[in-house]
Amino acid sequence: MRDSKGSVLSKKALLALVTGLLFLNLLTFLPAFAQVSNIDSGCCSNHPLAKDFSGVYIGAWRLYHNPTQIYTHGLLRDGEPPIYPEPEQYKYLPSYLLLVSPILLIPYSQAIDLYDIFQFMLLPLIAIIVYNLTKEKGWAITIIAEVLALLLPAAAPGWGFSVGYFWQWKEAQSKVLETLFLTGSFYLGKRGRPVWSGVLLGITFFDPRFALAATPLFLACNATKTSMAVKAMLATLILSNLVLLYPGVGLSFLQMVFSTGVSTALYPYAIIPLAQVIFLSFVNYYEIRVQLARIIQVLRLRVVSNRIVAITIRRA
C-alpha cells in the first residue's frame, strides 16, 4: 500500500515538475514570439535576415510552383510570396516540405506565428512520451530527460530561461517537431510497433544529423522486429523524397549540401533534439550495445553463408 501511495506522490511531483518546466518555457516563448516579425541579424550574423522559417515557407511554395528552385537562395521574381529582406535558403530534404505543406493555406506572417504556437502545444505530448521512455530507469533519469526535453535550461538576459528554446521560437525552427518524431519513434519501437517507429524516423531524416544520431537507439528499441522497422524507415525516406528525381531537383540538392549545407553550424536550437537523443542513448547504452552486437553477428553469419554457397557453386 505504501508503494502505491509513494508512486502516486512521485507522479504528482513529476506532474508539478513538468508544469513548472512548461511555465518556464512559456516565459521564454513569449519574448521570443514577440520578436518573430522583427527584421534583425539573428543569433549569429551582422546583417538583417529573414527568419529561418522563411526558407521553409518559400521552399514549400516552390515545391508546387517551381520545384527546380527549391534550394535557390534569395527571392525569385516568379510570383512567389515576397519576404523581406529575402527568404533564407532551404537546407533540408524535400520530405519536410510535404509535411508542412498546409502552411501555404495562410499568409507567411500568420503561418510563422501558427507554426510556433503549434509546436509549443506539442510539448505536453513530448513530456508524456519521455516519461514512458524513462519510467523504468528511475525517477532521476526521468527528471533529467524531462528537463532536457521541455526546457534545456540555459538562462540569458532577454532570452528567457533557455537560449536554445528562445532561438527555436524566434526563428520558428523545427526542433520541437523533430524531438517529437524521434522520441515517438523510440516509444513506438518499444511498444512493438516497428512499422510506425520506422515511419517516424524516416520522416525525421529530413534533417539527417539527428536521425543518424538516433539510429542506434532506434535499432535497440526495435530489437525484436528490427528488419521490419528498418524497411519501414527506408521506404518512408525514399517515397517521401521522390521529388529529388524530378529533373534538376536532385542536382540542386547536392549543390546545396556541398556548398552551404556542410558548413551549417550547430546553432543553439539544434541542441534540443540532440541532447535528448544523446541522453536517451546513454541511459540505454547496454541495450544498444547488445542489439548492435546481435546485428553484427547476423551480418557475419550471412557473409559466411554466402561464401559457402559461392564455393559450393564453383566446385559443382
N, C-alpha and C positions, 0 to 999 in steps of 0.2 A: 504494500500500500504506500509505503514511504517513497519507494522508487517511482511509483506513478505520480505522486504529488510533486516529487523532485523534477520529474520530466516536464510536468505542466508548468512549474515555475521557470524551468530553463527555457521552455518555448516562449513564455511570456517575456522573459528577459531578452531573448533573441528578437522577438517582435518589437520590443522597445528600442533595441539597438538599430534594427532595420529602419524603424520610423525616424529615429534620430538621424541616421545617415541620409535618408531621403530628404529630410528637412534641411540638412546642411548642403546637400546637393542643390536643393531648390534655392537656397541663399546664394549659391554660385551661379545657378541658371539665370536668375533674374537680372543681375547686372550685365551678364554676357548677352542675354536676349535683347536687352535694351540697346545694344550696340550692333545688332545684326544688320541693320540698314545703313550703318555708318561706312563711309569710304575711308580706309586708313591703310597703314602699311603692314597690318597683320602682326604676327608674333616675331617674324624673322626677316623682315625686309626693310628697305629705306625709301620705298616709293609706293604710291597709292595702288591698292589691289582690290579686286572684287573678292567676295568670299569664296572659299573652296567649293561651296555648293553650286556656284555659278557654272563650274566646269561640268558638273553632273547634269544640271538643267539643260544647258546647251547641248551636251553630248546626247541626251535623250531626244532632244528636238532633231538633231542631225541624224540620229539613227533612223528616223522615219522620213526625213525630208532630203537628207544629203549624206548618206552613210560613209562615203569615201572621205568626208571631212571630220569624222568623229574626233580624231586625235590632232586636228589642226589647232594651233594656239592663236587666240585672238578672235576678234569679231569679223565675221564674213558678211558681205553685202548680198545675201541671198534670201532675205526675208526673215531671218531668224530673230528672235526677241533681242532687242538691244540691252546690253548690260554694261554699265559704266564702272571703271574706265574701259575694261574689256574682260570677257569671261576667262577664267582660269583654264588651263589645259586639262582635259580629261585623261586620267592615267590608269584606269582600271580596265579589266576585261569587259567586253560588251554585255555580259550577263547581268551586270549591275544595272545597266540602263533599262533592260527589260523589266527588272524587278521594281524599279522606281518610276516606270512609265506613267502611272496615274498622276504624277506631279504636273504633267503637261496640261491637265484639265483646268488648272488655275494659273494666274499670272505669277511670274517669278517672285515678286515681293511677298505674295501670300504663300507661295509654295515653300519658301525657305523658313517662314515662321511655323507653318504647319508641320514641316519635317522635324524641326527641333522639338515641338510640343509632342508629336507622336513618339519620338524616341524617349523623351522624358517619361512618358506614360508606360514605356516598356520596362522601366527599372524595377517595379514591384515583381513583374514576371521573372526577371533575371534573378531577383532575390530568392524566389521560390525554387527555381532550378538549381541555384548554387547550394541552397540548403539541402536539397535532395541528393546532390552530388557528394556532399561532405559530411552528412549527419553521422555516417558510420565511422568517421575518422576522429570524432570527438568534438566537443564544443569549441575548443581553442582554434582548431583548424577551420571550423565553420565561421567563426567570428572573423578571422583574418581574411577568409575568402570573401565574405560579405563586404568588409571594409574596402578591399581592393576593387570589387565589382561596382559598388554603389557610390564610392566617393574618391578613391585613390588619393588620400589626403596629402596635400602639399599647399598649404595656405600661402598667399602672397597678397600684398596690399593692392586693392582694387580688383583682384582676381578671385575673390571668394576663398573657399576652403580647399580648392583643388585646381591647380594650374592646368592639369590635363583636361578636366571637365570644362573649365572655363573656355578653353580654346575649342573643345568639342562643340559646345553650344554656340560660341561666337562665330565659328566658321561653318556651322551646320554640317559637321563631319558625319561619317557613317559608323563610328567606332562602337556606339551602343548597339546598333543593329548587328554588327559583326560579333560582338560579345554574346548577344542573344543566340545567334546561329551556332557559334562554337560550343557554348555551354549546352545548348539544346541538342546538338549532335552527340555530345558525350552522354547526356542524360538518356536519350532515346536508345543509344547503344547499350547502356547498362540495363535498360528496361526490356531488352530483347526485340527492339525494332530496328534491325540493321539497315533496311531499305531507307526509312525516313532519316536515320542517322547519316547515311551516305548522301542523301539528297541535300541535307542541310550543310554538310561540309563541302559538297560540290558547289553549292551556291556561294559559300564563303570564299571559294577560290578566286572570286573576282579581285581580291587583294591577296595574292599568293603568299605573302610574307607570313601572315598569321595562320593560314590554312596549313602551310608546310610545317610550321612550328607545332601545330595541333595534331598532326598526323600520327605520331607515336601513341599519344593518349587515345586518339580515335580508334586505333587498332586494338589497344588494350581494352577499351570499353566494348568493343565488338568481338571479344576473344572467341565466343562460341560460334559466331557466324561471320567470320572475317571476310571470306570471299564474297558473300552477298553484299556486305556493306561497301567493300571496295568497288565492286561492279556498279552499284547504285551511284557511288560518288563519281566514278569516271563517266558514266552515262550522263549524269546531270551536268558535269563540267563540259562535256563535248556538245551535247544537244543545246545547252543554253548559250553557247558561243559559236554556233554555226555561221553567224553573220561574218565571222572572220574569213570565211570562204568567198564572200562577196568581193568581186574584183576591186583591188585597191585597199580594202579594209585591213586585211592581214599584214600587208606590207607597211602600211602607215602605223599599225600597232607595233611592229618590230622596230621601226624607226624611232618611235616614241620611247620604247623600252631602253634602247641602247644610246639614246641621247639624254633626255631629261629624266626618264624613268629610273635608271640605275643610280642616278645622283640624288634622288629624293631623300632628304634627311628623315630621321626618325623623330618626328615632331611630338610635343607633349601628349597630344590626344592619342597617339599611336600606342602609348603605354597602357591604355585602358584594357584592350583585349589581350595584349601581350603579357601583362602582369598576371592576368587571370589564367592564361594558358600555362605559363611557367610555373605558377604556384600549384595549380592542379596536377601538373605533370610531376612536380617534386613530391607531392604527398601520395602520388600513385606510382612512384618510381619502381617499386617491386613488381607491380602488375605489368608495367611497361616492359621491364627487363625480361620477365617470363614470356610475355607474348612475342617480343622481338626474337628471343632465343628459339621459340617454337617455330616462327615463320622461317628463320634462317635454316633450322633443321629440316623443315619440309622442302625448302628450295634445294638444299644439298641432296636430299633423297631423290628428288626429281631429276637433278643433274646426273647423279649416279645411274638412275634408272634409264635415262635417255642414252647414256654412254653404253650401257649393257645392251640395250636394244640395237644401237648402231653397230656395235661389234658383232652381235649375232647375225644381223642382216648381211654384213660384209662376209662373214665366214660361210653363210648359206650361199 
